Structure formats: C-alpha cells, structure tokens
C-alpha cells in the first residue's frame, strides 16, 4: 500500500483495487489526501465503507487541475471499468429517439439510437421503446412523410408507400417542396405535443379544402383530426405549463436503492424507467444523488433535457451542471420542485421507486433483513459460515467448515479437517483447533472471504472456545452457537433466541447448521471406511503398505476386490498369481 501522508492535497480521482488488480471503486475528491485518509482510518468506517475496504489491497490516484476535471475523469473511468462498488444504472438497452432530418431538402423520419450534431431534430428518449414504435406507426398512418433512406437527388419511381397513401412521393416530385415541408411541420408539432395548435391548423386546412370543393381531401383531414383527438385523450398530460424535464425519485432501504425516472416532454409523461441498485458505496444521500444522475447520463446516447428535478440538490452540483451542459450543448438546470405540479411529479417518482423495490426484493433478502434485525447487526449478513465436529467412540474426530453466500452454499470454500492435535473425544479442543486453522486463513490467497456471521455447532462451551480463538485473530466477527433440543441460537453474552419457530431466518440458520453436520458426517464415514479397508488388508501375509495402496487405488473397496479374479489381481504391479490367491482366500474367510 502507498504511504498516504505523501499524497497530494489537490483535487483528483482515486481508484481502489482488489488483490488481483481489479478495479473496485472510482471516486473523486476535492482533497485527495484527506479523502483517502478517511477511508483508511479504521475507527471511522461505517458498515458500507468497511465491507468495501476489506477487499481493497491497492489503490492509485490521478491529480487534476480542478474539481470539474476530476468529475469528467471519474465519469470516463467508471464507464471504462464499471466498478462493482460504484453506482451503475445497469441497462444494456439503448434508448431510442425519433429523428427528423430537417437539414435535408426532403426530410424523413427515422429511428435513431444515438444523437449526432447533424442539424436534425431528435424527439425522445422513448422508455419503453414500444411507445416510440406506436408513435411512429401513428405518424405513418396519419401524416404523409417519407420514412425511406433513398437518395432523392434524382427522381425515382414511387414505391408501394405512395400506393398506400402513406407517402406523397417526393422521390418522383409528385408534391411540391412547399407542401411537403408543411406536412413535416405537422409531424413536428405532433411530436412536440403542440396539440391545440396542430388541431387548429388542420381544421383551417379542412375548411380551405372544402371551400375549394376538394371534399374528398377535406374528409381525409377530418378523419385525421378525429384520430388525433382520440390519441391526445389517451396521453397522460402532466401539465400544460411544463416543457421537457426528467424527474428522479430515489428511495433507500438498508443496502437497497430504488430509482424511478420520469420523462416529461412538452407537458406529457412519455415514459419512465426503474433501477434497483445493490451493494454500492456512498457517503451520504447527497453523494448518492450525484452518482445516480451522473451514471444515468453516462450512457452515450442520452442527452439531458433542459431541466432535471431532484428531491435534494447534491453538493458540488455546479460541476454536474457544467458537465451535463457540455454534453447537451446548451445550459441545463438542476433544481428542487417549485410549483405544486413539480412537487407532485417528485412524489410520484418516489412512490414508484418504493413500489418497484417492494416488488423486486427477493425472498432471501427479506430473510436476511429479518435476521439482521433479530441479531442487531449493522449490515446485511450475506455471507454465513458454520463449523461442526464429528467424533465416533473417540476415534476419527473430524471437523467441517461450510460457507453460505448470497442465497446458496458456496462449495468452493468448504473445508474438511482432520483433528491433528487433540486426542480422544474432546469436542472443545477439537472445535478450538479447527476454528483456529480455518479462520487464521480468512481473506488470504488460499482462504475465504470474511463472513458476516460464524455459527458454531454446539452449546455455550463450544462458543466460548471459538470466541477465545477469534479474539486473538478476527475480533470483529459476529459469532454465535447453534444448539439442539430445543434448537436455539446462543449469543456471546449468553442470551438465547429460539429457532423452533417457523420464521425464515430460523429455518436458514438451521439449514446451514445441518449442512455443516452433513459435511462432517460424510468425511467421517469416508475415513472410517478407509481405515477398515486398510486394517483388513494389512493382516494378509505379503501385503505391505505399497501393495495395499495399489489395491486401494485399483478397486476402492473390499467387496470389489472379492469380485475380481486371481488373474486380474496377478496383473497388478508387484503382484503375482500366488499372492493373488492368498488375497482372495483371506477375504473369502
């Protein structure tokens, strides 16, 4: 680890890495030295920060000229590394826009996934994308504007869209450019939500056609007006006084963060997006809000609207505003609601975030929250380990260690342990030995991640032995004994809670205890079988350790040796026909 006292006090970006060099977290700081000191000061670490710092084995940093440069660099590094402890609004989908190429002589409408500074008009984003396809379908049926990508520098023969009356065929110059541009303007008014202006303009057009005795065309415009009025009635109007804005609703419950974003365009609620964020690090709600807004607009095709509404303005918001304004090309505003209409939008977004979290949280998370409350833990116990000792008549004492993580048993971290230092049936000494051997290697290259809870199969005596070992090694572990008849959990201070009820958290602890017991018993049986096998073979004249191991490797059990023929055994290394007859004759007794 680098010496923090030598680090610069200038603004910059710091990068935390694990033992393999993987980037865990990227952060920015006004004063790099002070920020890094706050992380490595163990006495001030909260549970979220501690859980991350337990994995940090190295860090690097980059000094910048000012805080704004640090923000831009941080955003680029987050996009590059996607660190697990940063706020990342993960979404593989790109948000679609409708694009009208007003920079062309004969503008067309098409779907765009990325916004380019090409002089075209972009409308969106549409979330979900289905609403965009519905809008495009309506435009194609009710407004005559081309959707093709043909080069119209030269006239060409009209396609089938002209026959279907969905395109006026500018490709064949069957419409004047002046008339065609009027149709394009109608589409723009529709997409901008200029409802009344569009209806009034079409009515005026209908009356003019009637006066010119063009009754068939006037009837088509009348039907177009009716269809527009129907679709306008179906649209969710938030307010005629609001233009384009995004509204962020953020709800935090323990380590889960739910985000709902409402997209309002021209006073219409055109869509919303939900995110559920877990296991991320943030200092406070202000930093979390900053990170969420930053992460959302990091997507390459997302251009922020002129106004972003938040329940709380984050610290250093001016840097965020400068960065987003640079992305958009014009100045944007970030503020809290001022009017009742804006306050209602924030309330709606927060309510949606709460509902989304309630529907998305898994049963195992509910169980872990229950366990956290029952055991008075500071953080969610996502990793639980358990020890058990199995002994038969004072012989073949063995220990087991099992590991439960994020809803399932992680058998990569299981350990079988032969009791080496304890003789006879001494459960306490055996427990002390296996706890020492396993926990001493926690969080090392050959060890396992530090669990949130350690269970000791046994009573108060077993717990005290384990606590004595742990006090010498890892004094911050939460350790409990889990006893039988009746099933109960014993705290270090002697308090007990019953596990006989049917609470999900009780069932989980019993399940982990039973798995540790099963794993110990399976090892116990394996050793007993091996010893029985070896002791019988050693009594056969001419069979020493080397030949016994050859038989063990070839056949695995006494019954399979009995089933073998003299000729098969005689073919094994160091064996002959005479010796094979002796083996089978002895085993037949």
Secondary structure, 3 states (H helix, E strand, C coil): CCCHHHCCCCCEEEEEECCCCCEEEEEEECCHHHHHHHHHCHHHCCHHHHHHHCCCCEEEEEECCCHHHHHHHHHHHHHHHCCCCCCCCCCCCCCEEEEECCCCCCCCEEEECCCCCCCCEEEEEECCHHHHHHHHHHHHHHCCCCCCCCCCCCCCCCCHHHHCCCCCCHHHCCCCHHHHHHHHHHHHHHHHCCHHHHHHHHHHHHHHHHHCCCHHHHHHHHHHHHHHHHHHHHCCECCCCCCCEEEEEEEEECCEEEEEEEEEECCEEEEEEEEEEECCCCCCHHHHHHHHHHHHCCCCCCCCCCEEECCCCCCCHHHHHHHHHHHHCCCCEEECCCCHHHHHHHHHHHHHHHHHHHHHCCHHHHHHHHHHHHCCCCCCCCEEEEEEEEEECCEEEEEEEEEEECCEECHHHCEEEECCCCCCCCHHHHHHHHHHHHHCCCCCCCCCCCCCEEEEECCHHHHHHHHHHHHHHCCCCEEEEEECCCCEEECCCCCEEECCCCCHHHHHHHHHHHHHHHHHHHHHHHHHHHHHHHHHHCCCCCCCHHHHHHHHHHHCCHHHHHHCCHHHHHCCCCCCHHHHHHHHHHHHC
